[in-house]
Amino acid sequence: MSEKLTLKKLFNIVLNGMAIGIVSGLIANAVLSAVFKYAGKLFLSDFFATASKAVYLLQFAVPVLIGSLIAISMKFTPLENTVLGAALLAGSGSIVYNAQLKAYTTTPVGDLFNVLLVALIATYIIKSVSGKFGSLAIIFLPIVGGGLPALIGLYTLPYMQKLTKFLADIVLSFTTLQPLVMCMLIAMSFSFFIVTPVSTVAMGIILFSNTNYLGAGASAIGVLSAAAVLMIGSIKVKNPSGVSLAIILGAIKLMMPNVARTPLLLVPILATAATTGLSVWAFNILGDQTSAGFGIIGLIGPLKAIEKGASVLVVFLVYIVIPFVSAFIYDKICTDVLKLYKKDAYSGAKYDN
């Protein structure tokens, strides 16, 4: 690759675009879905049902949003911007052909591993051919920069889905272990997944469609553990207040580039998850596939735990006190005692670029 666009720079641009695109497409539904659900039971049921559909449908735009954000960072032309978004939508796996229905069906987001791969390929191709088609760009760019990466994405999609299933099978093996160990390992796994392209919500649905309520509770707490560490770190380096608030409200993947640049941030994240996983076992915090992978987002995890029999006091202890106290202590140890990383490892997260 040329000096102007190294592989490292391309990867960072794509990862940043994914982080912001995922958050901007998912945050509204994550924050409001549970609120609308419970409000609709009290009054204006039709309105809140429609409002729930509105924020849910935003999720289907994630591949296009990612493409647009990458294009902005790459300083692409409007045509190049739209072609990149189209390539990601077509190649992400969010639109698939259902042979039984003989029709195309859609799912939010698609496979994020495939989105990452197609984004890298499409961005590189578009950058490479930029300005070379002249007045014929309107014809050839959608074919070369859109159709070709999308085609590659459709071929790689089954393999990326196998990768997701492989990770799910690893976590599924934890459910056969002693409950204490299971809770700790599942919490640690989900705290790791949330700062990678893995969809914790999709993973939760795959894993906890059965009656493993304790495992589902641990997965939600694992997501919260990562959020607690990253929020505390974000506050320490004085990131914009909106960033720190967004992290705890559901925008954890906004910090995905930070973790990629400084993998040692996983140390306090995993340590916090292990501790909170222990608390899930100790206080019997339960969940199900509808709450697994959400953490505290939209209060889905805490509300489900209360619904499953936990007291409000216990939920407050497990979802607020233990995660944030643990996160503060482990981050302090890692930065001041072990000196694994500098506190500015948390800096740079933003959503206005």
Secondary structure, 3 states (H helix, E strand, C coil): CCCCCCHHHHHHHHHHHHHHHHHHHHHHHHHHHHHHHHHHHHCCHHHHHHHHHHHHHHHHHHHHHHHHHHHHHCCCCHHHHHHHHHHHHHHCCCEEEECCCCEEEECCCCCHHHHHHHHHHHHHHHHHHCCCCHHHHHHHHHHHHHHHHHHHHHHHHHHHHHHHHHHHHHHHHHCCCCHHHHHHHHHHHHHHHCCCCCCHHHHHHHHCCCCCHHHHHHHHHHHHHHHHHHHHHHHHCCCCHHHHHHHHHCCHHHHHHHHHHCHHHHHHHHHHHHHHHHHHHHHCCCCCCCCCCCCCHHHHHHHHHHHCCCCHHHHHHHHHHHHHHHHHHHHHHHHHHCCCCCHHHHCCCCCCC
